[in-house]
Amino acid sequence: MSSSSDTLHFSLPAHGDSVLHKMNALREEHRFCDITLILGSLNTSASQPVHFHGHRVVLAASSDFLRVQFLLHKDQAEMSVSAVSSVRVAKTLLLSCYTGFLEVRY
């Protein structure tokens, strides 16, 4: 029987930040993305909708709203998120799921 003194324990305090950084790099390269969120309305000519490619697991872990939407629409590779007042703000919020950084202009 081994005791706990026979076990090496490692703590990697920056591991989460490193993984999130790598996930964002993969997202920017459109690698392993399993969801495309369409921000803005397809029916308005005021501005073109923005396609945000991402990973369900990152977005669901960061947003209760998106987690529920993903559960309701399990098999969809694209989802429209038209209930946003500003495409720019929506994209900033989604990026914060990957960066942990949120800048709000007022």
WOFENJO-V970899 format. One record per run of one state. SS is the DSSP state (~ for helix, > for strand, _ for the rest). FROM is the first residue (numbers start at 0). TO is the last residue. If there is no record, write none. Layout:
ss = <SS,SS>
from = <FROM,FROM>
to = <TO,TO>
This chain:
ss = <_,~,_,~,_,>,_,>,_,~,_,~,_,>,_,~,_>
from = <0,3,6,14,28,34,39,49,54,55,62,63,72,77,81,86,99>
to = <2,5,13,27,33,38,48,53,54,61,62,71,76,80,85,98,105>
